[in-house]
């Protein structure tokens, strides 16, 4: 025990008396130091008060240890440098180690068990894995919601208690498949009681007076008993799983089965138990405190509450909350961030310097001395958050301003800790919090106890103390109708990553290596998805492996695709050696000459300083070292929840076209699905109105005009595309049901040995599967024909189908777009099972439509002008209905539709200097929809009293005449634009269309205009070759 001399307030400690600037201290006492300066019930309050008194830094002394407290963003940012400082296990965490040993939260730097557990568990906390936990999260959140609904509006809800039950049950069922069933018993499970008492005592022990242990005998005995209860429960859970045949893919399964990629070891039973308890201890306390603080802040700020409920109503409506809604709640996310800023549930974290150093260039600290980062003060730093830093204002934490603040003031927001020791469960907690808030705000209005003023309860975390509120059902709901609504949640847990498969005729396909760097499992999953599409593009995958497997040996005989992420600016664990090797190569010798590569990177925008660092570094280094880039670097922000869509869009629009150009690959005919197209960027929007643009007698392609109201955060530019996820025409769905003699309300239970795109582990309506999961009109493949032939009941049918799969395939199947459904109706003696039919169907894919409007007309509206394909089928079997056009045509005012915006290809955009650049627009068969948006944009600029040059649209199909029938639109724009001409080049019936004749007519405008100014020619892809030749 250290014996301290009495010290006047602010006096310099003896061991740094000669320092340039001494760290101030409060007055201390012999033997006990500063113990009396800290409130034993709420230590955080005392530390904040001392920070207000002493400023950015002060030192505390307790028996056997000292503590330096820093409280500004500048000093916290400095201590987050992991090259100078390491995580320090403070006294409270040391006490928790007695129960969980070297678990993820309490391990010392360099402990082997931490490294093994961290590497094994990182993939389980990846974005796709967390999305797969949504249904279990929804289940527990529904239990809480129904409890509050059934209690009635007059019940005073103990907020923190109920949120503790919620978060504990959610963690237990998601991580280990164990149900505490806290909402079904007035008494908590013994584990919960033991854990609460254990945490309280672990936090209190460092503040004990320096008295003999006999004075704390009863408390120590209870403390050890609580540890036994927790570990016995964890041991029981583990043994039950080991003895059973459970096939859950959760955290417990990962800990039991996975092997560490670095050491080749598995986690021991003791380590598994340590981390099971760690997840429950650390995870449930923090999230329950966050949710409690959120409701306090929203109830104290009615305008924020109204805005939050409005966002939930617009995004989720009155239906079930779904996983795709989670990325469409920017204001709710801002509320969570702002709440954590004001009241971080873990309001401090401790580090220690590797060697003697100074803080802020003037405050000396010793190696190993504990430095406490007081987030409760640094998060309120007025230099970062302004004069109103103590106020609850979620707008400052919306994505754009939050990103700007984080970039200007690094490490200003640290509720999840720092660096490689940051909270591994952050994505889990974030999705759970979003879901619970959305569900409760959708369901209830809330009233806070009018006499309540915020008080704090502190253990390992902080929570509001004795907070009560009432929950009143909204929108005429009652508990029964609410139960039905909650039962409509989506089923996602059956989705699993794809594995690479081979297409037909692999021998003549071009080899391709795919390398990934992935801790969370996302990039590995993306590499597997791309592999499924390789054969259809003329390539065969020879290797899918981590980047470290190519350390020192990138192939030169075949192209390489690299898919990797950044973690705090560092490479993933299975890419570290590869990156180190790359950084050590000398570019002067061009050591990678002969390597051809493409790269795609994932990152999280919330880590502003290091966003996409590793993929950008590799892209730059590869080129500098002599490698040749095939496709431009692709990047995605995983925080948007659209990483799969981003990747597939890049693959379809950039990677595969570049590969085809470089290697002259031979893609399989009529195969344009290119991997899974089910999880897309889906957004709830309202369809406002549709116009019929074509007179009945003019064309078999009826034209329609659809106007859509977009979400506030979805933007576009003229020339962009609207991506739509359609539904199959109702008649086609009924055709399948009739063919297989299924009732309209048939339910399916689907399972598979391998990865599939259908929901599993729950009953699903056959109508839903056939409507939205599969392409019923997709032309049959040769493989489909052979499968059908094998199920034929007679030789003649089998022979006919086999012949069609060979010599008759091109003319009779492909050319006529004969689908599997067409064949089933044509050949009644085919008898495949319904499972066989589903296995032949391709996933429903999205469709793209050129946006035909400008956001300058109505900022949050977009229009598409499209043709309805509804004509006799080439097969001779009834009418052929375009899937997407029929779907869009069926929409009525107020309907919702799943969409995303796809940016236009490079070059197909308006000029940035409209006052000096006239435009010629040439439409060749694709219609004038994008040019309608260009014209609207130029007219809007002109209306704002700005100069624009001429706009000269040229159309090149007879059907383009019908698109000009909407006279009010054109008549409105002509005066604003002072158009030179609208030239319609009508194709003569029976004569082939010639693009060069269109250009000849287009170039008849005055030569003086053409030569005196800079012209921008905007052309659809079909005419680019003509432009080059001219």
ABEGO torsion letter per residue (X at the ends): XBBBBBBBBGBBBAAAAABABBBBBBBBBBGAEAAAABBAABAAAAAAAAAAAAEABBBBBBBGBBBBBBABAAAAAAAABAAABBBBBBAAAAAAAAAAEABAAABBBGBAAAAAAAAAAAAAABAAAAAAAAAAAAAAAAAAAAAAAAAEAABBBBAAAAAAAAAAAAAAAAAAGBBAGAAABABBBAAAAAAAAAAAAAAAAAABBBBBAAAAAAAAAAAAAAAAAAAAAAAAAAAAAAABABABBBAAAAAAABBBAAAGBBBBAAAAAAAAAAAAAAAAAAAAAAAAAAAAAAAABAAAAAAAAAAAAAAAEABBBBAAAAAABAAAAAAAAAAAAABBABABBBBBBABBBBBGGABBBBBGBBBBBBAAAAAABAAAAEAAAABBBAAAABAAAAAAAAAABBGABAAAEBEAABBAAAAAAAAAAAAAAAAAAAABBBBBBAABBBBBBBBABBBBBGBBBBBBBBGGBBAAAAAAAAAABBBAAABBBBBBBBBBGAAABBBBBBBBBBAAGAAAAAAAAAAAAAAAAGBBBABBBBAAAABGBBBAABBBBBBBBBBGGBBBAAAAAAAAAAAABBAAAGAABGBBBBBBBBBBAABAAABGAAAAAAAAAAAAAGBBBABBBBBBBAAAGAAAAAAAAAAAAAAAAAAAAAAGBBBBBGBAAGEBAABBBBBBBBBABBBBABBAAABABBBBBBBBBBBAABBBBBGBBBBBBBBBBAAAAAAAAAAAGBBAABBBBBBBABBBABBBGBBBBAAAAAAAABBAABBBBAAAAAAAAAABABAAAAAAAAAAABAAAAAAAAAAGBBAAAAAAABAABBBBAAAAAAABBBBBBBBBBBABBAAABAABBBBBBBBBBBBBAAGBEBBBBAAAAAAAABBBGBBBBBBBBBBBBGBBBBABAAABBBBBBBBGAEAAAAAAAAAAAAAAAAAGBBBBBBBBBBABAAAAAAAABAAAAAAAAAAAGBABBBBBBBBBGBBBBAAAAAAAAAABBAAAAAABBBBBBBBAAAAAAAAAX
